[in-house]
Amino acid sequence: MTTKHLPLTGIPGEGLPESVIVCGDPGRASKAAEQLTGAELFSEKREYRCFVGSFEGHRVAVCSHGIGAPGAAIAFEELIRAGARKIIRAGTCGALQTGMRAGHLVIATAAVQGTGYGRETVPPGYPAVADLDLTLALRLQASKAGKPFSCGIILSRDNFYRGVNLVDNLDYALLSEANVQAVEMESAALFIIGSLRGVQTASILAVDGNVLESAGESMDTYVPGRQAVQEAVETEITIALKSFA
């Protein structure tokens, strides 16, 4: 009998490990797979590139989800349908705290829900909260890794490059004052889906710039490929993999 592949990601409907690392960039998924033993390409369709291998004796998958909540949510839903029960996002973010530099790690405990995806998926006020046990596992492994990190609330939003000054635009300075650590685009969707589907979800992010100090995201100031960021991404992937043990 032929295994049915899921419609948008192309992931086979069976054979996926319960533990999955997700990241935006397919290239980052390929890089993460280098940390696995016996990694093999499991599926590839659109922006969704998935590998399966093992880490310290445990079967693990790595899958890319692209940029933005709606496309990422498709990956999360289909990964869960295929058997995922623990999903950790290993991504990047813009810092919202003064003095937080490229390479700093942020473990998200929850997300301010600023996405259209969330507004179309759950009732107003529904919290986007990471799984406690998986988040504590990330914190434990991060404390052993020796890189600077912080834990706290982040912001997930849809817009990257700034548009016009709308009355209800998200105010980074105000969010910083409220102790929001960083901004990215997909973790809130992951946490919402985790709560809806009853699976464990968590997120660890490498800071690739400080949007509070640079007055927002800009093509002129955004430099995500710096060495400090690359090293932090490699470290967070290792932290995430060790958190599944």
C-alpha beads as a LAMMPS data file, in Angstrom:
LAMMPS data file: protein, C-alpha beads

245 atoms
244 bonds

1 atom types
1 bond types

-500.0 500.0 xlo xhi
-500.0 500.0 ylo yhi
-500.0 500.0 zlo zhi

Masses

1 110.0

Atoms # bond

1 1 1 0.000 0.000 0.000
2 1 1 1.396 3.413 -0.986
3 1 1 1.936 5.892 1.857
4 1 1 -0.255 8.954 1.494
5 1 1 1.647 12.235 1.410
6 1 1 0.125 15.254 3.109
7 1 1 -1.227 17.803 0.635
8 1 1 0.839 20.971 1.050
9 1 1 4.102 19.891 2.664
10 1 1 4.416 16.562 0.873
11 1 1 5.348 14.905 4.179
12 1 1 4.498 11.172 4.243
13 1 1 1.577 10.471 6.539
14 1 1 3.553 7.878 8.491
15 1 1 7.134 7.312 9.619
16 1 1 7.769 10.776 11.110
17 1 1 9.473 10.851 14.547
18 1 1 7.551 12.366 17.451
19 1 1 10.278 15.002 18.036
20 1 1 10.681 17.709 15.397
21 1 1 12.861 20.822 15.055
22 1 1 11.283 23.467 12.811
23 1 1 12.966 26.499 11.252
24 1 1 12.100 29.035 8.594
25 1 1 14.919 28.545 6.089
26 1 1 15.221 25.283 4.094
27 1 1 18.981 25.887 4.075
28 1 1 18.951 25.999 7.868
29 1 1 17.065 22.695 7.904
30 1 1 19.825 21.172 5.785
31 1 1 22.446 22.616 8.153
32 1 1 20.583 21.289 11.206
33 1 1 20.417 17.836 9.613
34 1 1 24.224 17.765 9.730
35 1 1 23.916 17.393 13.515
36 1 1 21.892 14.205 13.059
37 1 1 23.247 10.696 12.612
38 1 1 22.108 8.993 9.426
39 1 1 20.060 11.979 8.269
40 1 1 18.024 11.393 5.119
41 1 1 15.764 13.692 3.136
42 1 1 12.244 12.647 4.128
43 1 1 10.289 15.008 1.872
44 1 1 10.617 18.309 0.007
45 1 1 7.860 20.445 -1.451
46 1 1 7.620 24.247 -1.753
47 1 1 9.445 25.767 1.238
48 1 1 8.974 22.604 3.309
49 1 1 12.200 20.555 3.448
50 1 1 12.185 17.699 5.955
51 1 1 14.973 15.388 7.150
52 1 1 14.854 12.411 9.488
53 1 1 17.799 11.045 11.473
54 1 1 18.830 10.417 15.056
55 1 1 20.466 12.408 17.828
56 1 1 22.016 10.664 20.830
57 1 1 19.954 7.571 20.095
58 1 1 16.607 9.321 19.574
59 1 1 14.850 9.615 16.189
60 1 1 14.355 13.265 15.281
61 1 1 13.046 15.209 12.293
62 1 1 13.993 18.674 11.069
63 1 1 11.577 20.598 8.847
64 1 1 11.589 24.101 7.362
65 1 1 8.390 26.153 7.440
66 1 1 9.141 29.323 5.466
67 1 1 8.450 32.905 6.551
68 1 1 5.225 34.036 8.213
69 1 1 2.508 32.510 10.349
70 1 1 0.071 31.155 7.713
71 1 1 2.600 29.068 5.783
72 1 1 4.330 27.964 8.965
73 1 1 1.006 26.915 10.475
74 1 1 0.436 24.607 7.508
75 1 1 3.732 22.889 8.281
76 1 1 2.902 22.576 11.986
77 1 1 -0.549 21.118 11.306
78 1 1 0.704 18.565 8.778
79 1 1 3.677 17.583 10.953
80 1 1 1.245 16.861 13.775
81 1 1 -0.989 14.857 11.454
82 1 1 2.103 12.845 10.456
83 1 1 2.910 12.044 14.097
84 1 1 4.833 14.955 15.645
85 1 1 4.192 15.327 19.392
86 1 1 7.046 17.650 20.389
87 1 1 7.908 20.610 18.149
88 1 1 10.633 23.164 18.872
89 1 1 11.121 26.196 16.666
90 1 1 14.803 27.133 16.253
91 1 1 14.683 30.531 14.596
92 1 1 15.900 34.112 14.633
93 1 1 14.423 37.290 16.056
94 1 1 14.902 41.021 16.460
95 1 1 15.730 42.149 19.986
96 1 1 13.369 44.510 21.798
97 1 1 15.553 45.098 24.860
98 1 1 18.307 47.698 25.038
99 1 1 21.789 46.209 24.894
100 1 1 20.699 42.815 23.553
101 1 1 23.139 42.014 20.731
102 1 1 23.400 39.631 17.793
103 1 1 24.011 36.097 18.996
104 1 1 21.974 36.398 22.206
105 1 1 19.455 33.578 22.619
106 1 1 15.813 34.053 23.631
107 1 1 13.610 31.230 24.915
108 1 1 9.977 32.214 24.441
109 1 1 7.595 31.463 27.296
110 1 1 4.645 32.976 25.397
111 1 1 3.951 35.315 22.483
112 1 1 2.002 38.532 22.083
113 1 1 -0.389 37.477 19.327
114 1 1 -0.023 40.040 16.538
115 1 1 -0.791 37.887 13.504
116 1 1 -3.756 37.711 11.183
117 1 1 -3.468 33.934 11.328
118 1 1 -4.180 33.966 15.065
119 1 1 -7.145 36.296 14.668
120 1 1 -8.685 33.898 12.134
121 1 1 -7.973 30.748 14.151
122 1 1 -8.863 31.315 17.812
123 1 1 -11.150 33.677 19.766
124 1 1 -9.905 37.158 20.817
125 1 1 -7.740 36.968 23.924
126 1 1 -6.763 33.321 23.389
127 1 1 -3.198 33.030 24.752
128 1 1 -0.242 31.860 22.682
129 1 1 1.717 29.953 25.334
130 1 1 4.632 27.523 25.047
131 1 1 4.551 24.123 26.723
132 1 1 5.979 24.407 30.239
133 1 1 7.958 21.146 30.340
134 1 1 9.542 21.570 26.895
135 1 1 10.411 25.200 27.659
136 1 1 12.043 24.205 30.944
137 1 1 14.057 21.568 29.065
138 1 1 15.288 24.295 26.680
139 1 1 16.211 26.503 29.614
140 1 1 18.171 23.687 31.280
141 1 1 20.132 22.904 28.129
142 1 1 20.740 26.589 27.384
143 1 1 22.210 27.053 30.861
144 1 1 24.736 24.325 30.025
145 1 1 25.634 25.766 26.613
146 1 1 27.475 28.825 27.913
147 1 1 25.877 31.390 25.592
148 1 1 23.980 34.415 26.915
149 1 1 20.230 33.792 26.910
150 1 1 17.035 35.124 28.380
151 1 1 13.525 33.747 28.841
152 1 1 10.303 35.667 28.448
153 1 1 7.467 36.902 26.294
154 1 1 8.091 37.655 22.623
155 1 1 6.000 39.287 19.889
156 1 1 4.844 37.462 16.750
157 1 1 3.635 39.639 13.893
158 1 1 3.034 39.468 10.131
159 1 1 4.704 42.611 8.816
160 1 1 8.487 42.728 8.350
161 1 1 9.299 45.847 6.352
162 1 1 7.432 48.872 7.648
163 1 1 4.414 50.318 5.837
164 1 1 2.562 53.524 6.675
165 1 1 2.078 54.851 10.212
166 1 1 -1.278 53.367 11.155
167 1 1 -2.944 54.331 14.422
168 1 1 -2.843 50.761 15.738
169 1 1 0.719 49.901 14.630
170 1 1 2.627 47.860 17.185
171 1 1 4.840 50.155 19.262
172 1 1 8.242 48.546 19.859
173 1 1 9.209 51.016 22.587
174 1 1 5.988 50.315 24.484
175 1 1 6.400 46.557 24.102
176 1 1 9.986 46.834 25.324
177 1 1 8.761 48.718 28.386
178 1 1 6.348 45.822 28.966
179 1 1 9.411 43.514 29.018
180 1 1 8.707 41.841 25.667
181 1 1 12.071 40.352 24.706
182 1 1 12.024 40.105 20.925
183 1 1 9.969 40.070 17.727
184 1 1 9.576 37.331 15.108
185 1 1 6.791 35.918 12.938
186 1 1 5.896 32.273 13.639
187 1 1 6.067 31.219 17.304
188 1 1 2.581 32.415 18.244
189 1 1 1.104 30.216 15.528
190 1 1 3.140 27.265 16.820
191 1 1 1.978 27.804 20.403
192 1 1 -1.668 28.215 19.388
193 1 1 -1.607 25.025 17.325
194 1 1 0.137 23.182 20.152
195 1 1 -2.666 24.150 22.520
196 1 1 -5.394 23.296 20.004
197 1 1 -3.955 19.907 19.030
198 1 1 -2.603 18.856 22.422
199 1 1 1.084 18.642 21.497
200 1 1 4.146 20.141 23.195
201 1 1 5.617 23.215 21.516
202 1 1 8.475 25.551 22.376
203 1 1 10.695 28.145 20.728
204 1 1 14.326 29.218 20.993
205 1 1 15.519 32.176 18.923
206 1 1 18.863 33.724 18.014
207 1 1 18.945 37.521 17.980
208 1 1 20.072 38.788 14.571
209 1 1 19.702 42.513 15.289
210 1 1 18.158 45.023 17.672
211 1 1 15.038 46.558 16.135
212 1 1 14.419 48.728 19.178
213 1 1 17.733 50.535 18.722
214 1 1 17.563 50.667 14.911
215 1 1 13.966 51.993 14.786
216 1 1 12.537 48.887 13.136
217 1 1 13.399 46.463 10.352
218 1 1 15.232 47.920 7.359
219 1 1 16.955 46.498 4.280
220 1 1 19.753 48.971 4.962
221 1 1 20.497 47.799 8.516
222 1 1 19.371 44.157 8.595
223 1 1 22.399 41.824 8.329
224 1 1 21.254 38.327 9.351
225 1 1 24.295 36.370 8.121
226 1 1 26.821 37.608 10.666
227 1 1 29.157 35.079 12.246
228 1 1 27.730 35.634 15.732
229 1 1 24.242 34.822 14.433
230 1 1 25.372 31.709 12.569
231 1 1 27.140 30.421 15.684
232 1 1 24.092 31.150 17.856
233 1 1 21.800 29.311 15.417
234 1 1 24.053 26.244 15.508
235 1 1 24.060 26.393 19.310
236 1 1 20.283 26.741 19.590
237 1 1 19.761 23.752 17.313
238 1 1 21.994 21.654 19.564
239 1 1 20.104 22.945 22.613
240 1 1 16.794 22.037 21.001
241 1 1 17.972 18.551 20.049
242 1 1 19.253 17.880 23.569
243 1 1 15.919 19.071 24.995
244 1 1 14.130 16.102 23.445
245 1 1 16.158 13.547 25.438

Bonds

1 1 1 2
2 1 2 3
3 1 3 4
4 1 4 5
5 1 5 6
6 1 6 7
7 1 7 8
8 1 8 9
9 1 9 10
10 1 10 11
11 1 11 12
12 1 12 13
13 1 13 14
14 1 14 15
15 1 15 16
16 1 16 17
17 1 17 18
18 1 18 19
19 1 19 20
20 1 20 21
21 1 21 22
22 1 22 23
23 1 23 24
24 1 24 25
25 1 25 26
26 1 26 27
27 1 27 28
28 1 28 29
29 1 29 30
30 1 30 31
31 1 31 32
32 1 32 33
33 1 33 34
34 1 34 35
35 1 35 36
36 1 36 37
37 1 37 38
38 1 38 39
39 1 39 40
40 1 40 41
41 1 41 42
42 1 42 43
43 1 43 44
44 1 44 45
45 1 45 46
46 1 46 47
47 1 47 48
48 1 48 49
49 1 49 50
50 1 50 51
51 1 51 52
52 1 52 53
53 1 53 54
54 1 54 55
55 1 55 56
56 1 56 57
57 1 57 58
58 1 58 59
59 1 59 60
60 1 60 61
61 1 61 62
62 1 62 63
63 1 63 64
64 1 64 65
65 1 65 66
66 1 66 67
67 1 67 68
68 1 68 69
69 1 69 70
70 1 70 71
71 1 71 72
72 1 72 73
73 1 73 74
74 1 74 75
75 1 75 76
76 1 76 77
77 1 77 78
78 1 78 79
79 1 79 80
80 1 80 81
81 1 81 82
82 1 82 83
83 1 83 84
84 1 84 85
85 1 85 86
86 1 86 87
87 1 87 88
88 1 88 89
89 1 89 90
90 1 90 91
91 1 91 92
92 1 92 93
93 1 93 94
94 1 94 95
95 1 95 96
96 1 96 97
97 1 97 98
98 1 98 99
99 1 99 100
100 1 100 101
101 1 101 102
102 1 102 103
103 1 103 104
104 1 104 105
105 1 105 106
106 1 106 107
107 1 107 108
108 1 108 109
109 1 109 110
110 1 110 111
111 1 111 112
112 1 112 113
113 1 113 114
114 1 114 115
115 1 115 116
116 1 116 117
117 1 117 118
118 1 118 119
119 1 119 120
120 1 120 121
121 1 121 122
122 1 122 123
123 1 123 124
124 1 124 125
125 1 125 126
126 1 126 127
127 1 127 128
128 1 128 129
129 1 129 130
130 1 130 131
131 1 131 132
132 1 132 133
133 1 133 134
134 1 134 135
135 1 135 136
136 1 136 137
137 1 137 138
138 1 138 139
139 1 139 140
140 1 140 141
141 1 141 142
142 1 142 143
143 1 143 144
144 1 144 145
145 1 145 146
146 1 146 147
147 1 147 148
148 1 148 149
149 1 149 150
150 1 150 151
151 1 151 152
152 1 152 153
153 1 153 154
154 1 154 155
155 1 155 156
156 1 156 157
157 1 157 158
158 1 158 159
159 1 159 160
160 1 160 161
161 1 161 162
162 1 162 163
163 1 163 164
164 1 164 165
165 1 165 166
166 1 166 167
167 1 167 168
168 1 168 169
169 1 169 170
170 1 170 171
171 1 171 172
172 1 172 173
173 1 173 174
174 1 174 175
175 1 175 176
176 1 176 177
177 1 177 178
178 1 178 179
179 1 179 180
180 1 180 181
181 1 181 182
182 1 182 183
183 1 183 184
184 1 184 185
185 1 185 186
186 1 186 187
187 1 187 188
188 1 188 189
189 1 189 190
190 1 190 191
191 1 191 192
192 1 192 193
193 1 193 194
194 1 194 195
195 1 195 196
196 1 196 197
197 1 197 198
198 1 198 199
199 1 199 200
200 1 200 201
201 1 201 202
202 1 202 203
203 1 203 204
204 1 204 205
205 1 205 206
206 1 206 207
207 1 207 208
208 1 208 209
209 1 209 210
210 1 210 211
211 1 211 212
212 1 212 213
213 1 213 214
214 1 214 215
215 1 215 216
216 1 216 217
217 1 217 218
218 1 218 219
219 1 219 220
220 1 220 221
221 1 221 222
222 1 222 223
223 1 223 224
224 1 224 225
225 1 225 226
226 1 226 227
227 1 227 228
228 1 228 229
229 1 229 230
230 1 230 231
231 1 231 232
232 1 232 233
233 1 233 234
234 1 234 235
235 1 235 236
236 1 236 237
237 1 237 238
238 1 238 239
239 1 239 240
240 1 240 241
241 1 241 242
242 1 242 243
243 1 243 244
244 1 244 245
